[in-house]
Amino acid sequence: MVAETRDDKVLVAIGVLSLAWILYSVLIIQRLLAGVGVVIPLVVLYLLWRFVRAVERIADAVEDGEAAVDGTPPTE
């Protein structure tokens, strides 16, 4: 699915940016907490986004299940 490949690309992008920021904070400015303070909110936002996507998929599945019981065609 297109959405799953997009999710994978977002995950890789967040991972690369997080790693780059952690390395920058440790090697250049020598403050680990500066890196963690930026990376943790990124990870929390990503997990929140995944939660919303999962709820959308569940809602779509419920709608398709109701459509099958009613005899109406499933929605796209």
TIGURO-350462 format. One line per field, with one value per atom (N, C-alpha, C, CB): residue in one letter; atom name; x, y, z. Coordinates in steps of 0.02 Angstrom, whole numbers, plus 50000, padded with zeros to 5 digits. Atoms other than C-alpha are relative to their C-alpha. Glycine has a CB too. Example, Ala and Ser with C-alpha at 12.3 -4.5 7.8 and 13.67 -1.06 7.14 Angstrom:
<pts>
rest	[A | A | A | A | S | S | S | S] .
atom	[N | CA | C | CB | N | CA | C | CB] .
east	[50045 | 50615 | 50045 | 49950 | 49958 | 50684 | 49961 | 50020] .
north	[49941 | 49775 | 50060 | 50001 | 49941 | 49947 | 50055 | 50023] .
up	[50000 | 50390 | 50000 | 50062 | 49997 | 50357 | 50037 | 49929] .
</pts>
This chain:
<pts>
rest	[M | M | M | M | V | V | V | V | A | A | A | A | E | E | E | E | T | T | T | T | R | R | R | R | D | D | D | D | D | D | D | D | K | K | K | K | V | V | V | V | L | L | L | L | V | V | V | V | A | A | A | A | I | I | I | I | G | G | G | G | V | V | V | V | L | L | L | L | S | S | S | S | L | L | L | L | A | A | A | A | W | W | W | W | I | I | I | I | L | L | L | L | Y | Y | Y | Y | S | S | S | S | V | V | V | V | L | L | L | L | I | I | I | I | I | I | I | I | Q | Q | Q | Q | R | R | R | R | L | L | L | L | L | L | L | L | A | A | A | A | G | G | G | G | V | V | V | V | G | G | G | G | V | V | V | V | V | V | V | V | I | I | I | I | P | P | P | P | L | L | L | L | V | V | V | V | V | V | V | V | L | L | L | L | Y | Y | Y | Y | L | L | L | L | L | L | L | L | W | W | W | W | R | R | R | R | F | F | F | F | V | V | V | V | R | R | R | R | A | A | A | A | V | V | V | V | E | E | E | E | R | R | R | R | I | I | I | I | A | A | A | A | D | D | D | D | A | A | A | A | V | V | V | V | E | E | E | E | D | D | D | D | G | G | G | G | E | E | E | E | A | A | A | A | A | A | A | A | V | V | V | V | D | D | D | D | G | G | G | G | T | T | T | T | P | P | P | P | P | P | P | P | T | T | T | T | E | E | E | E] .
atom	[N | CA | C | CB | N | CA | C | CB | N | CA | C | CB | N | CA | C | CB | N | CA | C | CB | N | CA | C | CB | N | CA | C | CB | N | CA | C | CB | N | CA | C | CB | N | CA | C | CB | N | CA | C | CB | N | CA | C | CB | N | CA | C | CB | N | CA | C | CB | N | CA | C | CB | N | CA | C | CB | N | CA | C | CB | N | CA | C | CB | N | CA | C | CB | N | CA | C | CB | N | CA | C | CB | N | CA | C | CB | N | CA | C | CB | N | CA | C | CB | N | CA | C | CB | N | CA | C | CB | N | CA | C | CB | N | CA | C | CB | N | CA | C | CB | N | CA | C | CB | N | CA | C | CB | N | CA | C | CB | N | CA | C | CB | N | CA | C | CB | N | CA | C | CB | N | CA | C | CB | N | CA | C | CB | N | CA | C | CB | N | CA | C | CB | N | CA | C | CB | N | CA | C | CB | N | CA | C | CB | N | CA | C | CB | N | CA | C | CB | N | CA | C | CB | N | CA | C | CB | N | CA | C | CB | N | CA | C | CB | N | CA | C | CB | N | CA | C | CB | N | CA | C | CB | N | CA | C | CB | N | CA | C | CB | N | CA | C | CB | N | CA | C | CB | N | CA | C | CB | N | CA | C | CB | N | CA | C | CB | N | CA | C | CB | N | CA | C | CB | N | CA | C | CB | N | CA | C | CB | N | CA | C | CB | N | CA | C | CB | N | CA | C | CB | N | CA | C | CB | N | CA | C | CB | N | CA | C | CB | N | CA | C | CB | N | CA | C | CB | N | CA | C | CB | N | CA | C | CB | N | CA | C | CB | N | CA | C | CB | N | CA | C | CB | N | CA | C | CB] .
east	[50042 | 50000 | 50044 | 49952 | 49963 | 50055 | 50009 | 49963 | 49996 | 50018 | 50054 | 49932 | 49950 | 50129 | 50070 | 49990 | 49934 | 50277 | 50015 | 50006 | 49991 | 50250 | 50016 | 49937 | 49985 | 50249 | 50072 | 49953 | 49931 | 50413 | 50049 | 50012 | 49956 | 50490 | 50003 | 49977 | 50002 | 50434 | 50041 | 49927 | 49962 | 50506 | 50075 | 49980 | 49929 | 50674 | 50024 | 50013 | 49981 | 50677 | 50007 | 49949 | 49996 | 50640 | 50061 | 49936 | 49942 | 50772 | 50066 | 50001 | 49939 | 50905 | 50009 | 50000 | 49995 | 50865 | 50015 | 49934 | 49987 | 50863 | 50073 | 49954 | 49931 | 51030 | 50048 | 50015 | 49957 | 51107 | 49999 | 49977 | 50004 | 51044 | 50035 | 49927 | 49965 | 51106 | 50075 | 49978 | 49928 | 51278 | 50024 | 50016 | 49981 | 51282 | 50003 | 49950 | 50002 | 51233 | 50056 | 49932 | 49947 | 51362 | 50069 | 49995 | 49934 | 51508 | 50016 | 50007 | 49986 | 51490 | 49987 | 49958 | 50015 | 51400 | 50010 | 49929 | 49983 | 51441 | 49948 | 50067 | 50054 | 51272 | 49948 | 49966 | 50046 | 51175 | 49927 | 50016 | 50069 | 51020 | 49970 | 49997 | 50025 | 51006 | 49974 | 50055 | 50022 | 50992 | 49938 | 50054 | 50057 | 50871 | 49938 | 50014 | 50057 | 50761 | 49967 | 50023 | 50029 | 50734 | 49974 | 50052 | 50018 | 50726 | 49937 | 50058 | 50058 | 50598 | 49934 | 50006 | 50063 | 50462 | 49987 | 50001 | 50010 | 50492 | 49973 | 50067 | 50023 | 50469 | 49928 | 50046 | 50068 | 50313 | 49950 | 49996 | 50043 | 50238 | 49990 | 50028 | 50006 | 50275 | 49954 | 50070 | 50044 | 50193 | 49927 | 50024 | 50068 | 50041 | 49971 | 50000 | 50023 | 50029 | 49983 | 50054 | 50015 | 50039 | 49935 | 50059 | 50061 | 49901 | 49939 | 50001 | 50055 | 49788 | 49988 | 50014 | 50007 | 49823 | 49968 | 50069 | 50028 | 49781 | 49925 | 50036 | 50071 | 49616 | 49961 | 49991 | 50033 | 49574 | 49990 | 50041 | 50006 | 49608 | 49945 | 50066 | 50051 | 49498 | 49931 | 50010 | 50064 | 49358 | 49980 | 50003 | 50014 | 49372 | 49978 | 50061 | 50018 | 49365 | 49930 | 50050 | 50067 | 49210 | 49948 | 49994 | 50047 | 49125 | 49991 | 50025 | 50005 | 49166 | 49962 | 50069 | 50037 | 49100 | 49926 | 50027 | 50070 | 48937 | 49970 | 49992 | 50025 | 48921 | 49987 | 50050 | 50010 | 48940 | 49937 | 50060 | 50061 | 48800 | 49939 | 50002 | 50056 | 48686 | 49989 | 50010 | 50006 | 48721 | 50020 | 49930 | 49978 | 48785 | 50073 | 49991 | 49930 | 48950 | 50047 | 50011 | 49952 | 49105 | 50024 | 50060 | 49978 | 49169 | 50074 | 49986 | 49928 | 49337 | 50035 | 50008] .
north	[49940 | 50000 | 50062 | 50000 | 49937 | 50178 | 50030 | 50049 | 49971 | 50233 | 49966 | 49996 | 50036 | 50098 | 50019 | 49925 | 49979 | 50146 | 50071 | 49994 | 49932 | 50327 | 49999 | 50042 | 50007 | 50274 | 49979 | 49950 | 50023 | 50183 | 50056 | 49940 | 49944 | 50335 | 50052 | 50033 | 49953 | 50446 | 49973 | 50014 | 50031 | 50324 | 50005 | 49926 | 49996 | 50320 | 50072 | 49973 | 49930 | 50510 | 50023 | 50044 | 49982 | 50532 | 49967 | 49979 | 50034 | 50403 | 50032 | 49928 | 49968 | 50486 | 50068 | 50006 | 49933 | 50660 | 49994 | 50038 | 50009 | 50597 | 49980 | 49947 | 50021 | 50510 | 50057 | 49941 | 49943 | 50662 | 50051 | 50032 | 49951 | 50776 | 49976 | 50016 | 50027 | 50661 | 50005 | 49926 | 49995 | 50651 | 50072 | 49970 | 49929 | 50840 | 50024 | 50043 | 49976 | 50870 | 49970 | 49984 | 50031 | 50748 | 50023 | 49924 | 49987 | 50784 | 50075 | 49968 | 49929 | 50970 | 50043 | 50025 | 49956 | 51055 | 49965 | 50025 | 50040 | 50915 | 50004 | 50021 | 50001 | 50915 | 49948 | 50071 | 50053 | 50753 | 50019 | 49936 | 49981 | 50828 | 50045 | 50036 | 49959 | 50953 | 49955 | 50047 | 50046 | 50807 | 49962 | 49951 | 50038 | 50708 | 50045 | 49970 | 49954 | 50862 | 50013 | 50065 | 49991 | 50873 | 49933 | 50029 | 50065 | 50688 | 49970 | 49951 | 50029 | 50635 | 50029 | 50010 | 49975 | 50755 | 49975 | 50076 | 50028 | 50694 | 49929 | 50001 | 50069 | 50514 | 49999 | 49961 | 49997 | 50559 | 50020 | 50049 | 49980 | 50649 | 49945 | 50062 | 50056 | 50501 | 49946 | 49970 | 50051 | 50379 | 50024 | 49984 | 49973 | 50493 | 49995 | 50074 | 50005 | 50499 | 49928 | 50027 | 50071 | 50308 | 49979 | 49957 | 50017 | 50296 | 50025 | 50031 | 49972 | 50410 | 49959 | 50074 | 50041 | 50308 | 49933 | 49989 | 50064 | 50147 | 50007 | 49972 | 49988 | 50219 | 50010 | 50061 | 49991 | 50272 | 49933 | 50047 | 50066 | 50095 | 49959 | 49963 | 50037 | 50022 | 50026 | 50006 | 49971 | 50143 | 49979 | 50077 | 50023 | 50097 | 49928 | 50010 | 50070 | 49913 | 49991 | 49961 | 50004 | 49939 | 50021 | 50043 | 49977 | 50037 | 49947 | 50065 | 50052 | 49900 | 49940 | 49979 | 50055 | 49769 | 50014 | 49985 | 49980 | 49864 | 49999 | 50068 | 50000 | 49884 | 49929 | 50035 | 50070 | 49696 | 49972 | 49957 | 50023 | 49665 | 50031 | 50016 | 49966 | 49794 | 49979 | 50075 | 50018 | 49729 | 50056 | 49980 | 49945 | 49896 | 49989 | 50069 | 50010 | 49899 | 50038 | 50022 | 49966 | 49944 | 50066 | 49955 | 49935 | 50122 | 49997 | 50055 | 49997 | 50166 | 50050 | 50018] .
up	[50000 | 50000 | 50000 | 50061 | 50004 | 49968 | 50069 | 49954 | 49933 | 50146 | 50042 | 50035 | 49960 | 50220 | 49978 | 49994 | 50022 | 50110 | 50023 | 49924 | 49975 | 50160 | 50074 | 49987 | 49929 | 50343 | 50010 | 50033 | 49995 | 50316 | 49985 | 49953 | 50018 | 50233 | 50057 | 49935 | 49944 | 50377 | 50058 | 50021 | 49946 | 50502 | 49988 | 50009 | 50017 | 50412 | 50006 | 49929 | 49996 | 50398 | 50073 | 49964 | 49929 | 50584 | 50032 | 50038 | 49973 | 50626 | 49981 | 49978 | 50023 | 50520 | 50032 | 49923 | 49969 | 50586 | 50075 | 49990 | 49928 | 50765 | 50013 | 50030 | 49992 | 50746 | 49985 | 49954 | 50017 | 50662 | 50056 | 49934 | 49947 | 50800 | 50063 | 50016 | 49941 | 50939 | 49990 | 50012 | 50013 | 50857 | 50003 | 49931 | 49998 | 50835 | 50073 | 49960 | 49930 | 51016 | 50042 | 50032 | 49961 | 51083 | 49976 | 49996 | 50027 | 50966 | 49994 | 49933 | 50014 | 50928 | 50063 | 49941 | 49943 | 51073 | 50067 | 49995 | 49942 | 51196 | 50056 | 50027 | 49951 | 51282 | 49976 | 50007 | 50019 | 51272 | 50011 | 50039 | 49985 | 51351 | 49946 | 50067 | 50055 | 51208 | 49943 | 49973 | 50052 | 51088 | 50020 | 49984 | 49976 | 51193 | 50002 | 50069 | 49996 | 51217 | 49933 | 50029 | 50067 | 51029 | 49973 | 49952 | 50028 | 50987 | 50032 | 50008 | 49966 | 51117 | 49975 | 50076 | 50028 | 51056 | 49928 | 50000 | 50067 | 50877 | 50003 | 49961 | 49993 | 50932 | 50026 | 50047 | 49973 | 51032 | 49946 | 50060 | 50055 | 50882 | 49950 | 49966 | 50047 | 50770 | 50028 | 49986 | 49970 | 50891 | 50002 | 50071 | 50001 | 50905 | 49930 | 50024 | 50069 | 50716 | 49982 | 49952 | 50013 | 50706 | 50034 | 50024 | 49965 | 50836 | 49962 | 50071 | 50038 | 50734 | 49937 | 49981 | 50061 | 50576 | 50017 | 49968 | 49981 | 50668 | 50015 | 50061 | 49986 | 50730 | 49935 | 50046 | 50065 | 50551 | 49966 | 49956 | 50031 | 50489 | 50034 | 50003 | 49964 | 50625 | 49980 | 50077 | 50019 | 50581 | 49929 | 50005 | 50068 | 50397 | 49999 | 49955 | 49997 | 50439 | 50028 | 50042 | 49971 | 50546 | 49949 | 50064 | 50052 | 50406 | 49947 | 49969 | 50051 | 50280 | 50027 | 49977 | 49970 | 50401 | 50004 | 50069 | 49998 | 50424 | 49930 | 50032 | 50069 | 50236 | 49976 | 49953 | 50020 | 50214 | 50032 | 50020 | 49967 | 50340 | 49967 | 50075 | 50031 | 50259 | 49927 | 50003 | 50071 | 50084 | 49954 | 49985 | 50042 | 50023 | 49981 | 50035 | 50019 | 49928 | 50045 | 49928 | 49957 | 50028 | 49970 | 50014 | 50023 | 50018 | 49984 | 50053 | 50020 | 49940 | 50042 | 49926] .
</pts>
